[in-house]
């Protein structure tokens, strides 16, 4: 059978992951099918994804009933529920990780309400890694200012971290620095970095959503001509920084010790504006040593009509730099755009987590009453 279009991405060095996880897809064989047919080699999850999975249907009810015999805290019940799904996915993807090292990962997120508390985030991340002590587990930590310290501390302890909710180029540079410092501390303490992996999850489509809203408000011809361009440019400039950061004497020393680069991961890659091509954030960000984590509809769309046009993430970088100047001239403050997105992103995850816990509590009460 001929390779699919997503397999073509893999041949170019880009890993295809999916951005959702549920018990249904595990028990019905959907994840295994996607691994075969859609080149899927990794899974990410977040509170919103789990909230949808747990609140719909009765797939989790039996386990909740069992947990209620010894646990009443909705958060701990949720962690028990999600850990079972994550563990099953880890088992399924373990052969991929054993073969490649850098793929076959499943991500499990730290409680997002801790995003502005370095010590609490670190403690929770270490707890999750101890809970599912697997080499192909990523624990997700948001790239807030306090989160940077927790990321560094976790890496210094030899733990795999998926750094999530990155929007700004400055914050991305700080994320890379936190990873490098963590590796340096690990090596200085006599540890080996060989089994330590990390991805930097750069959120894409939300950048266009926020920037376009501001460009529409300005309404000038020049402003409107810039719509739908910042998200891709932002990611291309991040990749430019990736290539520079993971080269040169500092990196070569760590690589000589067995360290692995922190790959760029393109997240939020479904197209929110129906006026844009629905595979825009896949086609324009193809490149080696990257990950694109997609929702189901984007995977289906790319398989149907996506185009692989070479390493597009490395094309048009000069134009990407110029775009930031053009936006400023049009009256859009890039720094304010990305700061707004970070604050909103953390809040959205925290709100989803609260809704998730309310849903678990509701399930608990309904099952207890029954």
C-alpha positions in Angstrom: 0.0 0.0 0.0 1.3 3.5 -0.9 2.3 5.7 1.9 -0.3 8.2 3.0 0.3 12.0 3.0 1.0 11.9 6.7 3.6 9.2 6.1 5.2 11.6 3.7 5.5 14.1 6.6 7.3 11.5 8.7 9.8 10.9 5.9 10.7 14.6 6.0 11.5 14.2 9.7 8.2 15.6 11.1 6.4 13.5 13.7 2.6 13.2 13.6 0.9 13.2 16.9 -2.7 13.5 17.9 -4.0 16.1 20.4 -6.7 14.0 22.1 -7.1 10.9 24.2 -10.1 9.0 25.4 -11.0 5.5 26.6 -13.2 5.0 23.6 -10.4 5.4 21.1 -8.2 3.1 23.2 -10.7 0.3 23.7 -12.1 0.4 20.2 -8.7 0.3 18.6 -8.9 3.8 17.0 -5.5 4.8 18.3 -3.9 1.6 17.0 -5.5 2.2 13.6 -4.2 5.7 13.4 -0.7 4.5 14.3 -0.9 2.2 11.2 -2.8 4.3 8.7 -2.1 7.9 9.8 1.6 7.7 10.9 0.6 8.7 14.4 3.6 8.3 16.8 2.5 10.3 19.8 -0.4 11.6 21.9 -1.0 14.9 23.8 -3.8 15.6 26.1 -5.1 18.5 28.2 -7.9 19.1 30.7 -10.3 20.2 27.9 -9.8 16.9 26.1 -10.3 14.8 29.2 -13.3 16.9 30.3 -15.0 16.0 27.0 -14.1 12.4 27.2 -15.3 11.8 30.8 -18.5 13.9 30.6 -19.9 12.1 27.6 -21.1 8.6 27.8 -20.6 6.0 30.5 -17.2 4.6 29.6 -15.7 5.8 32.9 -18.7 5.0 35.2 -17.5 1.6 36.4 -14.1 2.8 37.4 -15.6 5.9 39.2 -17.9 3.5 41.2 -14.8 1.5 42.3 -12.8 4.7 43.2 -15.7 6.1 45.3 -15.0 3.2 47.8 -11.8 4.9 48.8 -11.6 8.4 47.3 -13.8 11.4 47.4 -11.6 14.2 46.1 -12.6 14.9 42.4 -9.0 15.8 41.4 -7.7 12.5 42.7 -10.5 10.6 41.0 -9.7 12.4 37.8 -6.0 11.5 38.0 -6.9 7.9 38.6 -9.2 8.0 35.5 -6.8 9.8 33.3 -3.8 7.7 34.5 -5.5 4.5 33.2 -5.9 6.0 29.8 -2.4 7.5 29.7 -0.9 4.2 30.8 -2.8 2.3 28.1 -1.5 4.7 25.5 2.0 4.5 26.9 1.9 0.7 26.5 0.6 0.9 22.9 3.3 3.5 21.9 6.2 1.9 23.8 7.5 0.0 20.8 7.7 3.3 18.9 9.7 4.9 21.7 12.0 1.9 22.0 12.7 2.2 18.2 13.2 5.9 17.9 13.8 7.4 21.4 12.2 10.7 20.5 8.7 9.5 19.6 6.1 7.2 21.2 5.3 9.8 23.9 2.1 10.4 25.7 1.6 13.7 27.5 -0.1 14.1 30.9 -0.7 17.6 32.2 0.1 19.2 35.5 -2.9 20.8 37.3 -3.1 24.1 35.4 -4.3 26.0 38.5 -0.7 25.7 39.7 0.7 27.5 36.6 2.0 30.5 38.6 3.5 28.5 41.4 7.0 27.1 40.6 7.4 24.8 43.6 3.9 23.4 43.4 4.2 22.8 39.7 7.6 21.0 40.2 6.2 18.9 43.0 3.1 17.9 40.9 5.2 17.1 37.9 7.5 14.9 39.9 4.4 13.2 41.4 3.0 12.4 38.0 6.3 11.0 36.8 6.5 8.8 39.8 2.9 7.7 39.3 3.6 6.5 35.8 7.3 5.8 35.8 7.7 5.3 32.0 10.4 6.4 29.7 7.8 7.6 27.1 5.8 9.8 29.5 5.8 13.6 29.0 4.5 15.7 31.8 3.1 19.0 30.5 4.0 22.3 32.2 2.8 25.7 31.0 5.4 28.2 29.9 4.6 30.8 32.4 7.4 32.7 34.1 7.2 30.5 37.3 6.8 27.5 35.0 10.2 28.1 33.5 11.9 27.4 36.9 9.8 24.2 37.3 10.8 23.1 33.8 14.5 23.6 34.5 14.2 21.8 37.9 12.4 18.8 36.3 14.9 18.5 33.5 17.8 18.7 36.1 16.1 15.7 37.8 16.2 13.8 34.5 12.4 14.1 33.7 10.8 14.4 30.3 8.8 17.7 29.9 6.4 18.9 27.3 6.4 22.7 27.7 3.0 23.9 26.7 1.2 27.2 25.9 4.1 28.9 24.2 3.1 31.9 22.2 5.9 34.5 22.2 9.3 34.3 20.7 10.9 35.8 23.8 9.2 33.2 26.0 10.3 30.4 23.6 13.9 31.6 24.0 13.4 31.4 27.7 12.0 27.9 27.5 15.0 26.8 25.5 17.3 28.3 28.1 15.5 26.6 30.9 15.9 23.3 29.1 19.6 23.8 28.5 20.3 24.9 32.1 18.4 21.9 33.3 20.6 19.6 31.2 23.7 21.4 32.4 22.7 20.9 36.0 21.9 17.2 35.3 25.4 16.7 33.8 27.2 18.7 36.4 25.6 16.5 39.1 26.9 13.3 37.4 23.6 12.4 35.7 23.2 11.2 32.1 21.0 13.3 29.7 20.6 10.4 27.2 17.1 9.4 28.2 15.8 13.0 28.8 13.5 14.4 26.1 11.5 17.6 25.8 9.3 19.4 23.3 8.4 23.1 23.2 4.7 23.3 22.2 4.2 26.5 20.2 0.5 27.3 19.8 -0.3 28.3 16.3 -3.9 29.1 15.2 -4.7 31.1 18.3 -2.1 33.7 17.3 -3.9 34.4 14.0 -7.2 34.5 15.9 -6.0 37.3 18.2 -4.0 39.2 15.7 -6.8 39.1 13.1 -9.2 40.5 15.6 -7.0 43.5 16.1 -6.3 43.9 12.4 -10.1 43.8 11.7 -10.6 46.5 14.3 -8.0 48.8 12.7 -9.7 48.1 9.3 -7.2 49.8 7.0 -6.3 48.3 3.7 -2.7 47.6 4.9 -4.0 46.1 8.2 -6.5 43.8 6.5 -3.8 42.6 4.1 -1.8 41.2 7.1 -4.6 38.9 8.3 -3.8 35.2 8.6 0.0 35.6 8.5 1.3 36.0 12.0 0.8 32.5 13.2 2.9 30.8 10.5 5.5 33.6 10.7 5.8 33.2 14.4 6.4 29.5 14.2 8.9 29.9 11.4 10.9 32.4 13.6 10.7 30.0 16.5 12.2 27.2 14.3 14.9 29.6 13.2 15.8 30.1 16.9 15.7 26.3 17.5 18.3 25.7 14.8 20.6 28.4 16.3 20.1 27.3 19.9 20.8 23.6 19.2 24.2 24.2 17.5 27.5 25.7 18.5 29.9 24.9 21.4 27.4 25.0 24.3 25.1 22.5 22.6 27.9 20.4 21.2 29.2 19.8 24.8 25.8 18.6 25.9 25.2 16.5 22.8 28.6 14.9 23.4 27.1 13.7 26.7 24.2 12.2 24.9 21.7 15.1 25.3 18.7 15.3 22.9 17.5 18.6 21.4 14.2 20.0 22.5 12.1 19.7 19.4 9.5 22.3 18.3 5.9 21.0 18.5 3.2 22.8 16.6 0.0 22.7 18.6 -3.4 24.2 18.0 -3.1 23.4 14.4 -6.7 23.3 13.4 -7.8 26.3 11.4 -10.2 28.5 13.3 -11.1 30.8 10.4 -13.1 29.0 7.7 -11.7 31.5 5.1 -8.3 29.9 5.5 -7.2 26.6 4.1 -8.0 23.9 6.7 -4.5 22.4 6.5 -2.7 25.8 6.5 -0.9 25.1 9.8 0.4 21.7 8.6 1.4 22.6 5.1 3.3 25.7 6.0 5.2 24.2 9.0 6.8 21.1 7.6 10.4 20.5 8.7 12.9 18.1 10.2 13.0 17.5 13.9 9.5 18.9 14.5 6.2 17.6 15.7 2.7 18.5 14.6 0.0 17.5 17.0 -3.3 17.6 15.2 -7.0 17.1 16.1 -8.9 14.4 14.3 -10.4 16.7 11.7 -7.0 18.1 10.7 -5.6 14.6 10.3 -8.5 13.6 8.1 -8.3 16.8 6.0 -4.5 16.5 5.5 -4.9 12.9 4.4 -7.6 13.9 2.0 -6.0 17.0 0.3 -2.9 18.1 2.2 0.2 18.9 0.2 3.8 18.2 1.2 5.9 20.9 -0.5 9.3 20.3 1.1 10.6 21.9 4.3 8.2 24.8 4.3 9.1 25.9 7.9 12.5 27.1 6.6 11.0 29.1 3.7 10.1 32.7 3.9 12.0 33.5 7.1 13.0 36.9 6.0 9.4 37.7 5.2 8.5 36.5 8.7 10.9 39.0 10.2 9.5 41.7 8.0 5.9 40.8 9.0 6.5 41.8 12.6 7.6 45.2 11.5 4.6 45.5 9.2 2.3 44.6 12.1 3.8 47.2 14.3 3.4 49.9 11.5 -0.2 48.8 11.2 -0.8 49.4 14.9 -0.7 45.8 16.2 1.5 45.3 19.3 3.0 41.9 19.0 4.1 41.7 22.6 0.6 42.5 23.8 -0.9 39.9 21.4 1.3 37.1 22.8 1.0 38.2 26.4 -2.8 38.2 26.1 -2.8 34.7 24.6 -0.6 33.3 27.4 -2.9 34.7 30.1 -6.0 33.5 28.3 -4.5 30.1 27.5 -3.7 29.4 31.1 -7.1 30.7 32.2 -8.9 28.5 29.6 -7.0 25.4 30.8 -7.8 26.3 34.5 -11.4 26.8 33.6 -11.6 23.5 31.8 -9.9 21.8 34.8 -12.5 23.3 37.1 -15.3 22.2 34.7 -13.7 18.7 34.6 -13.6 18.4 38.4 -17.3 19.6 38.5 -18.1 16.9 36.0 -16.4 14.2 38.0 -18.2 15.4 41.1 -21.5 15.3 39.2 -20.8 11.8 38.0 -19.9 10.8 41.6 -23.1 12.2 43.0 -25.2 10.6 40.3 -23.6 7.2 40.7 -23.8 7.4 44.5 -27.5 8.2 44.3 -28.1 5.4 41.9 
